[in-house]
């Protein structure tokens, strides 16, 4: 096992050198309990850059995104499904999503199509975010708080008619919460991280497109969730996912999931709340970033390595609004036959633990979310695949760290 893990690290090291043209950072071996596996952690500076694109999203939405990012295949499926069903809206859209076999966090994201579009635009970044959250949940949540505090201190994160920014002292550090102002409407912020914190230094931002806009935080159209849920709505305190920053947990509202008919097959209870835990059934063979995580979830992962049934067709009241036909299974990476894990096959640098061919089937580009651990923060070298758009007037300014 130690030889296999060493080969994975060697492959990552080689790919790092080819992509960035520099000597990879030194790997620090941290021995977890009961295993000899070296754990490759992202530094706080790298995590700051990684979470920057979503750090200013409201709490209910950011908690949901962190969970959904651990299921990247289903995020892609949801994005493709939305593109093939442009005629669905409001409660018809939600009811159609309820018939899909996705995790509830992905099902409920269809109410925020712009968010799904962004997550799908750079699925490698989304997978890296989910992998980091699985391996360093507390560190990721701390990084979000650091970025929020920096934005607030520079007057770029303030309360508006769309959201309330609440800063309170909880424990040793202040906690910045972002809550929708209107209990029935959620506004998704639109901002280029370069506008708020400057260009990335340690970890590239996702390849999202931002139209020309003044370098400030703005908002997309309000999302009235009651039109999608079609039932009484008591406010965001009852949303399905909510981060508890001081405890570094995501609280799942099982009552919400059950009441609105989202996928509750693997929900432990249909009432009350529970602390979120990853459901490997919805991972669909995407490699885990560490051997420890792969071994922990392997039993459930194996259940999804066979052919998957086609997505359910939405039921619509107006036949003229029937969705476009589903694409052939061969065109959808979520429906592909995933080969079983073979120990002697080459493993991809994308995750390093599961089968390399599997990861290439799912994602055609990308690195392991957890690059080699750093003995100290190191600025990343010039990345040929990352170029700031010309419309960013202030992209060259120094970053205030």
Order of alpha helices (4+ residues) and beta strands (2+ residues): alpha-alpha-alpha-alpha-alpha-alpha-alpha-alpha-alpha-beta-beta-beta-beta-alpha-beta-beta-alpha-beta-beta-alpha-beta-alpha-alpha
